[in-house]
Amino acid sequence: MIHTVAVTRYVTPLREGGSLPGLVEADDLGTYVCKFRGAGQGLRVLVAEVVVGELARRIGLRTPRLVALDLDPEIARYEADEEVQDLLNASAGLNLGVDFLPGAFGFDGDLPRGAADAARVLWLDAFCANVDRSWRNPNLLVWHGDLWVIDHGAALYFHHGWSGGVGDPDRFAAQRWSAEDHVLLAAARPGLAAADAELRSQLDEKLFADVLAQVPDEWLEPVPGAATAADLRAAYVAFLTARLASRQWLPEVAA
């Protein structure tokens, strides 16, 4: 599982998006962007963050280190903002911590060090069905001259349909993904076919199982047909493995 640290202080809210993430300090002396389990999007968003973040790391993309943040709701006593108090009280237990990158700035269209990463980013977003990498919300940072990918909670949409039971992996495998609004489309287009060939060779069922092992058990909510954390991990692995075996989701620009 990802490393667990305890939250020692809530610093400030980051009022970007609807989930109200916050900047916190932890007992390892680190500073993290905390994504709260009590936010409206639910625990599956945290699962997607870990799974896609770890996949990004495995294919050579830069992404902030992730930890599980153990939050004691007693911290809420020191917050004057009632909205923040409610969120902290609803988020007792393990939350997601994203390593804070001080001095990083948002992507403005200039790819640092050329377009080497662009095709990898677009390929990963297509593979994981991430719909949140447009100019409206690039979810890219530039830090120390390098491109960093962040915020993957909108990926792996299929698990939001599991309330009635785990669905069919083959359906996700065949689901097309549109690159039309992707922030890196122009830069990624020439190298996407080569990236597809390279990255497919780096991923397999065993690696997916290793990635899912990073997800805390308590974020894997039981659904009909998958009552345990092990069952849920196996379901995610099956969906990712089926997706990897297909090419129907790859944008046509790769051709």
Phi and psi in degrees as GROMACS dihedral restraints (atoms count N, CA, C in turn):
[ dihedral_restraints ]
;  ai    aj    ak    al  type     phi  dphi    fc
    3     4     5     6     1   -57.8    20    10
    4     5     6     7     1   151.2    20    10
    6     7     8     9     1   -62.0    20    10
    7     8     9    10     1   142.3    20    10
    9    10    11    12     1  -107.6    20    10
   10    11    12    13     1   131.9    20    10
   12    13    14    15     1  -131.1    20    10
   13    14    15    16     1   160.0    20    10
   15    16    17    18     1   -99.3    20    10
   16    17    18    19     1   138.1    20    10
   18    19    20    21     1   -73.0    20    10
   19    20    21    22     1   130.3    20    10
   21    22    23    24     1  -107.8    20    10
   22    23    24    25     1   -23.8    20    10
   24    25    26    27     1  -157.5    20    10
   25    26    27    28     1   135.4    20    10
   27    28    29    30     1   -89.4    20    10
   28    29    30    31     1   123.2    20    10
   30    31    32    33     1   -92.5    20    10
   31    32    33    34     1   -58.5    20    10
   33    34    35    36     1  -164.8    20    10
   34    35    36    37     1   149.7    20    10
   36    37    38    39     1   -75.3    20    10
   37    38    39    40     1   150.3    20    10
   39    40    41    42     1  -109.2    20    10
   40    41    42    43     1    98.0    20    10
   42    43    44    45     1   -82.7    20    10
   43    44    45    46     1    66.9    20    10
   45    46    47    48     1  -127.9    20    10
   46    47    48    49     1   122.1    20    10
   48    49    50    51     1    82.0    20    10
   49    50    51    52     1  -178.2    20    10
   51    52    53    54     1   -92.3    20    10
   52    53    54    55     1    -8.3    20    10
   54    55    56    57     1   -90.3    20    10
   55    56    57    58     1    -6.8    20    10
   57    58    59    60     1    51.6    20    10
   58    59    60    61     1    58.2    20    10
   60    61    62    63     1   -63.2    20    10
   61    62    63    64     1   161.6    20    10
   63    64    65    66     1  -136.5    20    10
   64    65    66    67     1   155.0    20    10
   66    67    68    69     1   -88.9    20    10
   67    68    69    70     1   126.9    20    10
   69    70    71    72     1  -131.8    20    10
   70    71    72    73     1   160.0    20    10
   72    73    74    75     1  -109.6    20    10
   73    74    75    76     1   150.9    20    10
   75    76    77    78     1  -128.9    20    10
   76    77    78    79     1   170.5    20    10
   78    79    80    81     1   -75.3    20    10
   79    80    81    82     1    -1.4    20    10
   81    82    83    84     1   -94.1    20    10
   82    83    84    85     1    11.0    20    10
   84    85    86    87     1    70.6    20    10
   85    86    87    88     1    12.0    20    10
   87    88    89    90     1   -88.6    20    10
   88    89    90    91     1   160.1    20    10
   90    91    92    93     1  -116.4    20    10
   91    92    93    94     1   130.9    20    10
   93    94    95    96     1  -133.0    20    10
   94    95    96    97     1   149.1    20    10
   96    97    98    99     1   -82.7    20    10
   97    98    99   100     1   117.1    20    10
   99   100   101   102     1   -95.1    20    10
  100   101   102   103     1   126.5    20    10
  102   103   104   105     1  -105.3    20    10
  103   104   105   106     1   116.9    20    10
  105   106   107   108     1   -86.7    20    10
  106   107   108   109     1   138.7    20    10
  108   109   110   111     1   -67.3    20    10
  109   110   111   112     1   -23.1    20    10
  111   112   113   114     1   -85.3    20    10
  112   113   114   115     1    -0.2    20    10
  114   115   116   117     1   -70.5    20    10
  115   116   117   118     1   163.1    20    10
  117   118   119   120     1   -62.8    20    10
  118   119   120   121     1   -24.5    20    10
  120   121   122   123     1   -73.2    20    10
  121   122   123   124     1   -20.6    20    10
  123   124   125   126     1    87.4    20    10
  124   125   126   127     1   179.7    20    10
  126   127   128   129     1   -71.2    20    10
  127   128   129   130     1   -26.6    20    10
  129   130   131   132     1   -66.6    20    10
  130   131   132   133     1   -26.7    20    10
  132   133   134   135     1   -63.5    20    10
  133   134   135   136     1   -38.8    20    10
  135   136   137   138     1   -67.4    20    10
  136   137   138   139     1   -37.4    20    10
  138   139   140   141     1   -60.8    20    10
  139   140   141   142     1   -46.6    20    10
  141   142   143   144     1   -61.5    20    10
  142   143   144   145     1   -39.3    20    10
  144   145   146   147     1   -58.7    20    10
  145   146   147   148     1   -45.2    20    10
  147   148   149   150     1   -70.3    20    10
  148   149   150   151     1   -47.2    20    10
  150   151   152   153     1   -62.3    20    10
  151   152   153   154     1   -50.3    20    10
  153   154   155   156     1   -72.7    20    10
  154   155   156   157     1   -36.7    20    10
  156   157   158   159     1   -60.9    20    10
  157   158   159   160     1   -42.4    20    10
  159   160   161   162     1   -68.4    20    10
  160   161   162   163     1   -38.8    20    10
  162   163   164   165     1   -62.3    20    10
  163   164   165   166     1   -41.2    20    10
  165   166   167   168     1   -57.7    20    10
  166   167   168   169     1   -44.4    20    10
  168   169   170   171     1   -63.3    20    10
  169   170   171   172     1   -39.5    20    10
  171   172   173   174     1   -68.4    20    10
  172   173   174   175     1   -26.7    20    10
  174   175   176   177     1   -98.8    20    10
  175   176   177   178     1    11.8    20    10
  177   178   179   180     1    92.9    20    10
  178   179   180   181     1    11.1    20    10
  180   181   182   183     1   -87.5    20    10
  181   182   183   184     1   152.0    20    10
  183   184   185   186     1   -87.5    20    10
  184   185   186   187     1   128.5    20    10
  186   187   188   189     1  -149.3    20    10
  187   188   189   190     1   143.6    20    10
  189   190   191   192     1   -60.6    20    10
  190   191   192   193     1   149.0    20    10
  192   193   194   195     1   -62.3    20    10
  193   194   195   196     1   141.2    20    10
  195   196   197   198     1  -109.7    20    10
  196   197   198   199     1   142.1    20    10
  198   199   200   201     1  -135.4    20    10
  199   200   201   202     1   163.7    20    10
  201   202   203   204     1   -94.7    20    10
  202   203   204   205     1   125.8    20    10
  204   205   206   207     1  -101.3    20    10
  205   206   207   208     1   114.5    20    10
  207   208   209   210     1   -83.3    20    10
  208   209   210   211     1   114.4    20    10
  210   211   212   213     1  -109.1    20    10
  211   212   213   214     1   123.7    20    10
  213   214   215   216     1   -92.0    20    10
  214   215   216   217     1   120.4    20    10
  216   217   218   219     1   -62.6    20    10
  217   218   219   220     1   -10.3    20    10
  219   220   221   222     1   -56.9    20    10
  220   221   222   223     1   -26.1    20    10
  222   223   224   225     1   -59.8    20    10
  223   224   225   226     1   -26.9    20    10
  225   226   227   228     1   -65.3    20    10
  226   227   228   229     1   -21.8    20    10
  228   229   230   231     1   -61.6    20    10
  229   230   231   232     1   -24.0    20    10
  231   232   233   234     1   -97.7    20    10
  232   233   234   235     1     7.1    20    10
  234   235   236   237     1  -104.5    20    10
  235   236   237   238     1   129.7    20    10
  237   238   239   240     1   -81.6    20    10
  238   239   240   241     1   -27.5    20    10
  240   241   242   243     1   -75.6    20    10
  241   242   243   244     1   118.3    20    10
  243   244   245   246     1   -64.9    20    10
  244   245   246   247     1   -34.6    20    10
  246   247   248   249     1   -63.5    20    10
  247   248   249   250     1   -42.0    20    10
  249   250   251   252     1   -67.3    20    10
  250   251   252   253     1   -41.8    20    10
  252   253   254   255     1   -55.7    20    10
  253   254   255   256     1   -47.9    20    10
  255   256   257   258     1   -61.3    20    10
  256   257   258   259     1   -40.8    20    10
  258   259   260   261     1   -66.3    20    10
  259   260   261   262     1   -43.4    20    10
  261   262   263   264     1   -64.6    20    10
  262   263   264   265     1   -41.7    20    10
  264   265   266   267     1   -65.8    20    10
  265   266   267   268     1   -29.0    20    10
  267   268   269   270     1   -84.6    20    10
  268   269   270   271     1    -2.6    20    10
  270   271   272   273     1  -119.5    20    10
  271   272   273   274     1    27.2    20    10
  273   274   275   276     1   -61.0    20    10
  274   275   276   277     1   138.5    20    10
  276   277   278   279     1   108.2    20    10
  277   278   279   280     1  -149.0    20    10
  279   280   281   282     1   -89.7    20    10
  280   281   282   283     1   125.1    20    10
  282   283   284   285     1  -116.7    20    10
  283   284   285   286     1   173.3    20    10
  285   286   287   288     1   -96.3    20    10
  286   287   288   289     1   131.2    20    10
  288   289   290   291     1  -112.3    20    10
  289   290   291   292     1   129.3    20    10
  291   292   293   294     1  -111.7    20    10
  292   293   294   295     1   121.4    20    10
  294   295   296   297     1   -51.9    20    10
  295   296   297   298     1   127.0    20    10
  297   298   299   300     1   -76.3    20    10
  298   299   300   301     1   131.1    20    10
  300   301   302   303     1  -105.2    20    10
  301   302   303   304     1    92.1    20    10
  303   304   305   306     1   -65.1    20    10
  304   305   306   307     1   131.7    20    10
  306   307   308   309     1    86.7    20    10
  307   308   309   310     1    -1.6    20    10
  309   310   311   312     1   -69.1    20    10
  310   311   312   313     1   149.4    20    10
  312   313   314   315     1  -129.3    20    10
  313   314   315   316     1   159.1    20    10
  315   316   317   318     1   -68.9    20    10
  316   317   318   319     1   151.3    20    10
  318   319   320   321     1   -64.5    20    10
  319   320   321   322     1   130.1    20    10
  321   322   323   324     1  -116.4    20    10
  322   323   324   325     1    10.1    20    10
  324   325   326   327     1   110.0    20    10
  325   326   327   328     1   -18.4    20    10
  327   328   329   330     1   -91.6    20    10
  328   329   330   331     1   113.0    20    10
  330   331   332   333     1   -78.5    20    10
  331   332   333   334     1   118.8    20    10
  333   334   335   336     1   -66.4    20    10
  334   335   336   337     1   138.4    20    10
  336   337   338   339     1    57.7    20    10
  337   338   339   340     1    35.0    20    10
  339   340   341   342     1    84.1    20    10
  340   341   342   343     1  -166.8    20    10
  342   343   344   345     1  -101.7    20    10
  343   344   345   346     1    20.7    20    10
  345   346   347   348     1   -59.7    20    10
  346   347   348   349     1   -37.1    20    10
  348   349   350   351     1   -86.9    20    10
  349   350   351   352     1   -16.7    20    10
  351   352   353   354     1   -58.9    20    10
  352   353   354   355     1   -46.9    20    10
  354   355   356   357     1   -65.8    20    10
  355   356   357   358     1   -35.4    20    10
  357   358   359   360     1   -65.6    20    10
  358   359   360   361     1   -42.5    20    10
  360   361   362   363     1   -63.0    20    10
  361   362   363   364     1   -47.1    20    10
  363   364   365   366     1   -64.5    20    10
  364   365   366   367     1   -40.3    20    10
  366   367   368   369     1   -61.2    20    10
  367   368   369   370     1   -45.3    20    10
  369   370   371   372     1   -62.1    20    10
  370   371   372   373     1   -43.1    20    10
  372   373   374   375     1   -63.8    20    10
  373   374   375   376     1   -38.5    20    10
  375   376   377   378     1   -66.4    20    10
  376   377   378   379     1   -44.3    20    10
  378   379   380   381     1   -61.8    20    10
  379   380   381   382     1   -41.7    20    10
  381   382   383   384     1   -95.0    20    10
  382   383   384   385     1     5.5    20    10
  384   385   386   387     1    56.2    20    10
  385   386   387   388     1    44.8    20    10
  387   388   389   390     1   -81.2    20    10
  388   389   390   391     1   121.9    20    10
  390   391   392   393     1  -103.1    20    10
  391   392   393   394     1    11.4    20    10
  393   394   395   396     1  -123.4    20    10
  394   395   396   397     1    60.1    20    10
  396   397   398   399     1  -142.6    20    10
  397   398   399   400     1    51.0    20    10
  399   400   401   402     1  -104.5    20    10
  400   401   402   403     1   177.4    20    10
  402   403   404   405     1   -65.0    20    10
  403   404   405   406     1   -24.2    20    10
  405   406   407   408     1   -65.1    20    10
  406   407   408   409     1   -30.8    20    10
  408   409   410   411     1  -156.6    20    10
  409   410   411   412     1    81.8    20    10
  411   412   413   414     1   -64.3    20    10
  412   413   414   415     1   -29.2    20    10
  414   415   416   417     1    51.9    20    10
  415   416   417   418     1    42.8    20    10
  417   418   419   420     1  -132.5    20    10
  418   419   420   421     1   139.2    20    10
  420   421   422   423     1  -122.1    20    10
  421   422   423   424     1   154.8    20    10
  423   424   425   426     1  -115.8    20    10
  424   425   426   427     1   123.1    20    10
  426   427   428   429     1  -140.1    20    10
  427   428   429   430     1   125.1    20    10
  429   430   431   432     1    51.8    20    10
  430   431   432   433     1    39.1    20    10
  432   433   434   435     1    78.8    20    10
  433   434   435   436     1     8.3    20    10
  435   436   437   438     1  -119.5    20    10
  436   437   438   439     1   153.9    20    10
  438   439   440   441     1   -87.6    20    10
  439   440   441   442     1   131.9    20    10
  441   442   443   444     1  -122.8    20    10
  442   443   444   445     1   136.7    20    10
  444   445   446   447     1   -99.2    20    10
  445   446   447   448     1   137.3    20    10
  447   448   449   450     1  -138.9    20    10
  448   449   450   451     1   167.9    20    10
  450   451   452   453     1    59.0    20    10
  451   452   453   454     1    86.0    20    10
  453   454   455   456     1  -115.9    20    10
  454   455   456   457     1    20.2    20    10
  456   457   458   459     1   -66.7    20    10
  457   458   459   460     1   -19.8    20    10
  459   460   461   462     1   -85.9    20    10
  460   461   462   463     1    -0.9    20    10
  462   463   464   465     1   -85.0    20    10
  463   464   465   466     1   175.0    20    10
  465   466   467   468     1    52.9    20    10
  466   467   468   469     1    47.0    20    10
  468   469   470   471     1   -57.6    20    10
  469   470   471   472     1   -22.6    20    10
  471   472   473   474     1   -59.2    20    10
  472   473   474   475     1   -30.8    20    10
  474   475   476   477     1   -71.9    20    10
  475   476   477   478     1   -14.7    20    10
  477   478   479   480     1   -73.8    20    10
  478   479   480   481     1   -11.0    20    10
  480   481   482   483     1   -99.4    20    10
  481   482   483   484     1    12.3    20    10
  483   484   485   486     1   -88.1    20    10
  484   485   486   487     1     3.7    20    10
  486   487   488   489     1   -60.6    20    10
  487   488   489   490     1   -28.1    20    10
  489   490   491   492     1   -95.7    20    10
  490   491   492   493     1     4.0    20    10
  492   493   494   495     1   124.6    20    10
  493   494   495   496     1   156.0    20    10
  495   496   497   498     1   -61.5    20    10
  496   497   498   499     1   132.6    20    10
  498   499   500   501     1   -85.5    20    10
  499   500   501   502     1  -154.9    20    10
  501   502   503   504     1   -98.7    20    10
  502   503   504   505     1   116.5    20    10
  504   505   506   507     1   -57.8    20    10
  505   506   507   508     1   -32.6    20    10
  507   508   509   510     1   -66.4    20    10
  508   509   510   511     1   -28.5    20    10
  510   511   512   513     1   -66.9    20    10
  511   512   513   514     1   -43.4    20    10
  513   514   515   516     1   -66.1    20    10
  514   515   516   517     1   -37.6    20    10
  516   517   518   519     1   -59.0    20    10
  517   518   519   520     1   -34.7    20    10
  519   520   521   522     1   -93.4    20    10
  520   521   522   523     1    -6.4    20    10
  522   523   524   525     1   -70.5    20    10
  523   524   525   526     1   122.1    20    10
  525   526   527   528     1   -72.1    20    10
  526   527   528   529     1   157.1    20    10
  528   529   530   531     1  -131.0    20    10
  529   530   531   532     1   133.7    20    10
  531   532   533   534     1   -93.4    20    10
  532   533   534   535     1   129.5    20    10
  534   535   536   537     1   -95.5    20    10
  535   536   537   538     1     5.0    20    10
  537   538   539   540     1   -54.8    20    10
  538   539   540   541     1   -41.7    20    10
  540   541   542   543     1   -99.3    20    10
  541   542   543   544     1     6.8    20    10
  543   544   545   546     1   -68.2    20    10
  544   545   546   547     1   135.4    20    10
  546   547   548   549     1   -65.7    20    10
  547   548   549   550     1   -24.7    20    10
  549   550   551   552     1  -107.9    20    10
  550   551   552   553     1    15.2    20    10
  552   553   554   555     1   -56.4    20    10
  553   554   555   556     1   -49.8    20    10
  555   556   557   558     1   -61.6    20    10
  556   557   558   559     1   -42.5    20    10
  558   559   560   561     1   -73.3    20    10
  559   560   561   562     1   -32.2    20    10
  561   562   563   564     1   -81.4    20    10
  562   563   564   565     1   -25.6    20    10
  564   565   566   567     1   -50.9    20    10
  565   566   567   568     1   -49.1    20    10
  567   568   569   570     1   -65.8    20    10
  568   569   570   571     1   -27.5    20    10
  570   571   572   573     1  -105.9    20    10
  571   572   573   574     1     6.7    20    10
  573   574   575   576     1   -69.7    20    10
  574   575   576   577     1   -40.0    20    10
  576   577   578   579     1   -63.1    20    10
  577   578   579   580     1   -42.1    20    10
  579   580   581   582     1   -66.9    20    10
  580   581   582   583     1   -39.3    20    10
  582   583   584   585     1   -63.3    20    10
  583   584   585   586     1   -38.9    20    10
  585   586   587   588     1   -59.5    20    10
  586   587   588   589     1   -46.8    20    10
  588   589   590   591     1   -63.7    20    10
  589   590   591   592     1   -41.0    20    10
  591   592   593   594     1   -70.1    20    10
  592   593   594   595     1   -47.6    20    10
  594   595   596   597     1   -73.8    20    10
  595   596   597   598     1   -32.0    20    10
  597   598   599   600     1   -59.5    20    10
  598   599   600   601     1   -34.5    20    10
  600   601   602   603     1   -72.9    20    10
  601   602   603   604     1   -15.6    20    10
  603   604   605   606     1   -93.3    20    10
  604   605   606   607     1   -14.7    20    10
  606   607   608   609     1  -111.5    20    10
  607   608   609   610     1   147.1    20    10
  609   610   611   612     1  -161.6    20    10
  610   611   612   613     1   178.4    20    10
  612   613   614   615     1   -60.1    20    10
  613   614   615   616     1   -39.3    20    10
  615   616   617   618     1   -64.0    20    10
  616   617   618   619     1   -42.3    20    10
  618   619   620   621     1   -64.7    20    10
  619   620   621   622     1   -40.4    20    10
  621   622   623   624     1   -61.1    20    10
  622   623   624   625     1   -40.6    20    10
  624   625   626   627     1   -63.4    20    10
  625   626   627   628     1   -38.5    20    10
  627   628   629   630     1   -65.1    20    10
  628   629   630   631     1   -40.5    20    10
  630   631   632   633     1   -63.9    20    10
  631   632   633   634     1   -45.2    20    10
  633   634   635   636     1   -65.9    20    10
  634   635   636   637     1   -25.2    20    10
  636   637   638   639     1   -65.6    20    10
  637   638   639   640     1   -16.3    20    10
  639   640   641   642     1   -76.9    20    10
  640   641   642   643     1   -15.8    20    10
  642   643   644   645     1   -82.5    20    10
  643   644   645   646     1   127.9    20    10
  645   646   647   648     1   -59.8    20    10
  646   647   648   649     1   141.6    20    10
  648   649   650   651     1   -54.8    20    10
  649   650   651   652     1   -40.1    20    10
  651   652   653   654     1   -72.2    20    10
  652   653   654   655     1    -8.4    20    10
  654   655   656   657     1   -90.0    20    10
  655   656   657   658     1    -9.5    20    10
  657   658   659   660     1   -95.8    20    10
  658   659   660   661     1    91.1    20    10
  660   661   662   663     1   -75.9    20    10
  661   662   663   664     1   131.7    20    10
  663   664   665   666     1   -59.8    20    10
  664   665   666   667     1   143.6    20    10
  666   667   668   669     1  -134.2    20    10
  667   668   669   670     1   161.7    20    10
  669   670   671   672     1   -54.6    20    10
  670   671   672   673     1   126.6    20    10
  672   673   674   675     1    90.8    20    10
  673   674   675   676     1    -6.9    20    10
  675   676   677   678     1  -146.4    20    10
  676   677   678   679     1    84.0    20    10
  678   679   680   681     1   -88.6    20    10
  679   680   681   682     1   -15.2    20    10
  681   682   683   684     1  -120.9    20    10
  682   683   684   685     1   165.1    20    10
  684   685   686   687     1   -60.8    20    10
  685   686   687   688     1   -37.8    20    10
  687   688   689   690     1   -63.5    20    10
  688   689   690   691     1   -39.2    20    10
  690   691   692   693     1   -63.1    20    10
  691   692   693   694     1   -42.8    20    10
  693   694   695   696     1   -65.7    20    10
  694   695   696   697     1   -42.1    20    10
  696   697   698   699     1   -60.2    20    10
  697   698   699   700     1   -43.1    20    10
  699   700   701   702     1   -62.4    20    10
  700   701   702   703     1   -35.9    20    10
  702   703   704   705     1   -66.5    20    10
  703   704   705   706     1   -44.8    20    10
  705   706   707   708     1   -61.1    20    10
  706   707   708   709     1   -42.8    20    10
  708   709   710   711     1   -61.0    20    10
  709   710   711   712     1   -41.7    20    10
  711   712   713   714     1   -62.7    20    10
  712   713   714   715     1   -42.3    20    10
  714   715   716   717     1   -65.6    20    10
  715   716   717   718     1   -43.4    20    10
  717   718   719   720     1   -69.2    20    10
  718   719   720   721     1   -38.2    20    10
  720   721   722   723     1   -65.8    20    10
  721   722   723   724     1   -40.7    20    10
  723   724   725   726     1   -64.7    20    10
  724   725   726   727     1   -39.9    20    10
  726   727   728   729     1   -62.6    20    10
  727   728   729   730     1   -42.1    20    10
  729   730   731   732     1   -63.9    20    10
  730   731   732   733     1   -31.3    20    10
  732   733   734   735     1   -78.7    20    10
  733   734   735   736     1    -6.5    20    10
  735   736   737   738     1  -108.9    20    10
  736   737   738   739     1   158.6    20    10
  738   739   740   741     1  -121.6    20    10
  739   740   741   742     1     4.4    20    10
  741   742   743   744     1   -67.7    20    10
  742   743   744   745     1   -25.1    20    10
  744   745   746   747     1   -83.0    20    10
  745   746   747   748     1   -15.7    20    10
  747   748   749   750     1   -70.6    20    10
  748   749   750   751     1   129.7    20    10
  750   751   752   753     1   -55.8    20    10
  751   752   753   754     1   146.9    20    10
  753   754   755   756     1   -65.0    20    10
  754   755   756   757     1   -17.8    20    10
  756   757   758   759     1   -60.6    20    10
  757   758   759   760     1   -21.6    20    10
  759   760   761   762     1   -67.4    20    10
  760   761   762   763     1   -22.4    20    10
